[in-house]
């Protein structure tokens, strides 16, 4: 039985690119949707926010001379392309999925509405939430926090390529210490970079726990939704450990 009834899964766009580091790698895509379908079949309701960095990142575009607002909207469209790819992949393995967009794109998906998205989740469909918040200057991290709160999720999961939160970047500092549990306050104090500050503050103020884990290891998502030890859990209070 899953520990968490409803979750929001945040994925980076780069995670779909695979070794090519751009575009969409079909094998990576199918690997992800199979893992997600597995937890849906076990009874967990899943919403997804995916970034667009494998196609275009607004902030990076600004550094190359793009207007920031236009660049951010290009990034939102990139997240929509990834969302459609996810939907298509889900349908190919027999899992129903609905794309909800943050601004009107009727041919592509439904305009996001809290009641409609919750109804889709309750029907066993995956809700794919495209287009970020629909506003420039906000990241998909913020979109994932916002949508998770709007959908009354029990947990926000951030899928990464590392197995949790460390005292320093483990890819640069092999002796970095991993945290199994950490509070929001401790993250602030230690100045750890988990997600952007707006998203992090939204989660803290609304008491929405965050689990940072390695999505690239098959079985980790099932462990996370079942309450098994994986990754790092961020919450307002540390759990009582016997």
C-alpha positions as CSV (number, residue, x, y, z in Angstrom):
1,X,0.0,0.0,0.0
2,X,1.3,3.5,-0.9
3,X,2.1,5.8,2.0
4,X,1.3,8.9,-0.1
5,X,-2.1,9.0,-1.8
6,X,-1.4,12.0,-4.0
7,X,2.0,13.3,-5.1
8,X,3.5,15.9,-7.4
9,X,6.6,14.7,-9.3
10,X,9.0,17.4,-10.6
11,X,11.2,16.3,-13.4
12,X,13.9,18.3,-15.2
13,X,13.7,18.6,-18.9
14,X,17.3,17.5,-19.2
15,X,16.3,14.2,-17.6
16,X,14.5,13.3,-20.9
17,X,17.6,14.1,-23.0
18,X,19.7,11.1,-21.9
19,X,23.3,11.0,-23.1
20,X,22.6,13.4,-25.9
21,X,21.9,16.2,-23.3
22,X,19.3,17.8,-25.6
23,X,16.1,16.8,-27.3
24,X,14.1,13.7,-26.1
25,X,15.6,10.2,-25.7
26,X,12.8,7.7,-26.2
27,X,14.3,5.1,-24.0
28,X,14.6,7.5,-21.1
29,X,11.1,8.7,-21.6
30,X,9.7,5.2,-21.6
31,X,11.7,4.3,-18.5
32,X,10.1,7.2,-16.6
33,X,6.5,6.5,-17.6
34,X,6.8,2.8,-16.8
35,X,7.9,3.7,-13.3
36,X,5.2,6.2,-12.9
37,X,2.5,3.8,-14.2
38,X,3.7,1.3,-11.6
39,X,2.9,3.6,-8.7
40,X,-0.4,4.7,-10.3
41,X,-1.4,1.0,-10.5
42,X,-0.6,0.7,-6.8
43,X,-3.1,3.5,-6.0
44,X,-1.0,6.7,-5.9
45,X,-2.4,9.7,-7.7
46,X,0.3,11.4,-9.7
47,X,0.7,15.0,-11.1
48,X,3.8,15.9,-13.1
49,X,5.6,19.1,-13.8
50,X,8.5,18.9,-16.2
51,X,11.0,21.5,-17.1
52,X,12.1,22.4,-20.7
53,X,15.8,22.7,-20.4
54,X,16.4,20.0,-22.9
55,X,14.9,22.3,-25.5
56,X,15.2,25.9,-24.3
57,X,15.8,27.6,-21.0
58,X,14.6,31.2,-20.7
59,X,17.3,32.4,-18.3
60,X,20.1,30.9,-20.5
61,X,18.5,32.6,-23.5
62,X,18.7,36.0,-21.7
63,X,22.5,35.6,-21.4
64,X,22.7,35.2,-25.1
65,X,20.7,38.3,-25.9
66,X,17.1,37.1,-25.8
67,X,14.4,39.3,-24.2
68,X,13.8,37.7,-20.7
69,X,10.0,37.7,-21.0
70,X,10.0,36.2,-24.5
71,X,12.7,33.7,-23.4
72,X,10.6,32.6,-20.5
73,X,7.6,32.1,-22.7
74,X,9.7,30.0,-25.1
75,X,10.7,28.0,-22.1
76,X,7.1,27.5,-21.1
77,X,6.4,26.2,-24.7
78,X,9.4,23.8,-24.3
79,X,7.8,22.4,-21.1
80,X,4.6,21.8,-23.2
81,X,6.5,19.9,-25.8
82,X,7.9,17.6,-23.1
83,X,4.5,17.3,-21.5
84,X,3.0,16.1,-24.9
85,X,5.8,13.6,-25.2
86,X,5.0,12.3,-21.7
87,X,1.3,12.0,-22.5
88,X,2.1,10.1,-25.8
89,X,4.4,7.8,-23.9
90,X,1.9,7.1,-21.2
91,X,-0.8,6.3,-23.8
92,X,1.6,3.9,-25.6
93,X,1.8,1.7,-22.4
94,X,-1.9,1.9,-21.6
95,X,-1.9,4.7,-19.0
96,X,-4.4,7.5,-19.4
97,X,-2.9,11.0,-19.0
98,X,-4.2,14.5,-19.4
99,X,-2.2,17.6,-20.2
100,X,-3.3,20.8,-18.4
101,X,-1.7,24.0,-19.6
102,X,-1.2,27.2,-17.6
103,X,-2.5,29.4,-20.5
104,X,-4.9,28.7,-23.3
105,X,-3.7,26.2,-25.9
106,X,-7.0,24.3,-26.5
107,X,-5.6,22.1,-29.3
108,X,-2.7,21.0,-27.0
109,X,-4.4,20.5,-23.6
110,X,-7.0,21.7,-21.2
111,X,-6.5,25.0,-19.4
112,X,-5.5,24.2,-15.8
113,X,-8.3,24.2,-13.4
114,X,-8.0,22.8,-9.8
115,X,-11.3,20.9,-9.9
116,X,-10.7,19.4,-13.3
117,X,-7.1,18.3,-12.4
118,X,-8.2,16.7,-9.1
119,X,-11.1,14.9,-10.9
120,X,-8.6,13.5,-13.4
121,X,-6.3,12.3,-10.6
122,X,-9.3,10.6,-8.9
123,X,-10.1,8.8,-12.1
124,X,-6.6,7.3,-12.2
125,X,-5.2,9.5,-14.9
126,X,-1.8,11.2,-14.7
127,X,-2.2,15.0,-14.7
128,X,0.7,16.5,-16.7
129,X,0.9,20.2,-15.8
130,X,2.5,22.2,-18.6
131,X,3.6,25.7,-19.1
132,X,5.0,26.5,-15.7
133,X,3.0,29.0,-13.8
134,X,2.1,30.8,-17.0
135,X,4.1,33.8,-16.0
136,X,7.6,34.9,-16.8
137,X,10.3,35.2,-14.1
138,X,9.0,32.0,-12.4
139,X,10.7,28.6,-12.7
140,X,9.2,25.2,-13.1
141,X,10.3,24.6,-9.5
142,X,7.9,27.3,-8.4
143,X,5.2,25.8,-10.7
144,X,5.6,22.4,-9.1
145,X,5.3,23.8,-5.6
146,X,2.2,25.9,-6.6
147,X,0.5,23.0,-8.4
148,X,1.2,20.6,-5.5
149,X,-0.4,22.9,-3.1
150,X,-3.4,23.6,-5.3
151,X,-3.9,19.9,-5.8
152,X,-3.6,19.1,-2.1
153,X,-0.7,16.7,-2.6
154,X,0.8,14.9,0.3
155,X,4.4,15.1,-1.0
156,X,6.4,17.0,-3.7
157,X,9.0,14.7,-5.2
158,X,12.0,16.2,-7.0
159,X,13.6,13.6,-9.3
160,X,17.3,14.3,-9.8
161,X,20.4,12.4,-10.8
162,X,21.7,12.2,-7.2
163,X,20.3,10.2,-4.4
164,X,19.4,13.1,-2.1
165,X,20.6,16.2,-0.4
166,X,24.3,16.5,0.5
167,X,26.3,19.0,2.5
168,X,28.1,19.9,-0.7
169,X,27.9,18.8,-4.4
170,X,28.8,15.1,-4.2
171,X,29.9,15.1,-7.8
172,X,32.6,17.6,-6.9
173,X,33.2,16.7,-3.3
174,X,33.2,12.9,-2.7
175,X,33.4,13.3,1.1
176,X,30.1,15.3,1.2
177,X,27.6,14.1,3.8
178,X,24.2,13.0,2.8
179,X,21.1,13.9,4.8
180,X,18.3,11.4,5.2
181,X,16.1,14.0,6.9
182,X,16.5,17.8,7.1
183,X,14.2,20.6,8.1
184,X,13.4,23.6,6.0
185,X,15.1,25.8,8.5
186,X,18.3,23.7,8.4
187,X,18.3,24.0,4.6
188,X,18.2,27.8,4.9
189,X,20.9,27.8,7.6
190,X,23.2,25.6,5.6
191,X,22.5,27.5,2.4
192,X,21.8,24.3,0.5
193,X,20.6,24.6,-3.1
194,X,17.6,22.4,-3.5
195,X,15.2,24.4,-5.6
196,X,14.6,28.1,-6.1
197,X,13.8,30.2,-3.0
198,X,10.2,31.0,-4.1
199,X,9.3,27.3,-4.5
200,X,11.1,26.4,-1.3
201,X,9.3,29.1,0.7
202,X,5.9,28.0,-0.7
203,X,6.5,24.5,0.4
204,X,7.7,25.6,3.9
205,X,4.8,27.9,4.5
206,X,2.2,25.4,3.4
207,X,3.8,22.5,5.2
208,X,4.3,20.5,2.0
209,X,7.2,18.1,2.5
210,X,9.8,17.6,-0.3
211,X,11.6,14.4,-1.2
212,X,14.7,14.7,-3.3
213,X,15.7,11.4,-4.8
214,X,17.4,9.7,-7.8
215,X,14.7,9.1,-10.4
216,X,17.2,7.4,-12.7
217,X,17.4,4.3,-10.5
218,X,14.4,2.1,-11.3
219,X,12.3,1.3,-8.3
220,X,13.1,4.5,-6.4
221,X,9.8,6.1,-7.2
222,X,7.9,3.1,-5.9
223,X,10.1,3.1,-2.7
224,X,9.4,6.8,-2.3
225,X,5.6,6.5,-2.6
226,X,5.6,3.5,-0.3
227,X,7.5,5.3,2.4
228,X,10.6,3.2,2.1
229,X,13.9,4.9,2.8
230,X,15.2,6.7,-0.3
231,X,16.6,10.1,-1.0
232,X,16.3,13.0,1.5
233,X,13.0,14.2,3.1
234,X,12.6,17.9,3.8
235,X,9.9,18.9,6.3
236,X,9.2,21.4,9.0
237,X,10.1,18.9,11.7
238,X,12.5,16.0,11.8
239,X,10.6,12.6,12.2
240,X,10.8,10.8,15.5
241,X,13.1,7.8,15.0
242,X,12.9,5.0,17.5
